[in-house]
C-alpha cells in the first residue's frame, strides 16, 4: 500500500505543463516513442532512413559556450531570452 501512496504523492507533486503557455515561455515539448523498435533493429534503421530523407535544415545555434563556461550556458538557457540552441563545446 505504501508504494501506491508514494506514487500518488509523486503524481500530485509533478510539474504542471500547460501546452498553450509553452510558446510564450520559449519552450517546447517534443519526443519520439521508439520503444517498439527495441528488438527490431531493421525497422529502426528504416525509420531513421525515412527521417533522413526529409532533408530538414540543421537547428539554429543561438549561443555557443566552451565547456568550462557551462554555468554561463545554463544561465542563458534558463533565462528564456535565447533564440536557437545553446551549445557546449568540448575540446
Secondary structure in CASP SS format (residue, H / E / C, confidence):
PFRMAT SS
TARGET T0000
AUTHOR 0000-0000-0000
METHOD secondary structure of the structure
MODEL  1
X C 1.00
X H 1.00
X H 1.00
X H 1.00
X H 1.00
X H 1.00
X H 1.00
X H 1.00
X H 1.00
X H 1.00
X H 1.00
X H 1.00
X C 1.00
X C 1.00
X C 1.00
X C 1.00
X C 1.00
X C 1.00
X H 1.00
X H 1.00
X H 1.00
X H 1.00
X H 1.00
X H 1.00
X H 1.00
X C 1.00
X C 1.00
X C 1.00
X C 1.00
X C 1.00
X C 1.00
X C 1.00
X C 1.00
X C 1.00
X H 1.00
X H 1.00
X H 1.00
X C 1.00
X C 1.00
X C 1.00
X H 1.00
X H 1.00
X H 1.00
X H 1.00
X H 1.00
X H 1.00
X H 1.00
X H 1.00
X H 1.00
X H 1.00
X H 1.00
X H 1.00
X C 1.00
X C 1.00
X C 1.00
X C 1.00
X C 1.00
X C 1.00
X C 1.00
X C 1.00
X E 1.00
X E 1.00
X E 1.00
X E 1.00
X E 1.00
X E 1.00
X H 1.00
X H 1.00
X H 1.00
X H 1.00
X H 1.00
X H 1.00
X H 1.00
X H 1.00
X H 1.00
X H 1.00
X H 1.00
X H 1.00
X H 1.00
X C 1.00
X C 1.00
X C 1.00
X C 1.00
X C 1.00
X E 1.00
X E 1.00
X E 1.00
X E 1.00
X E 1.00
X C 1.00
X C 1.00
END
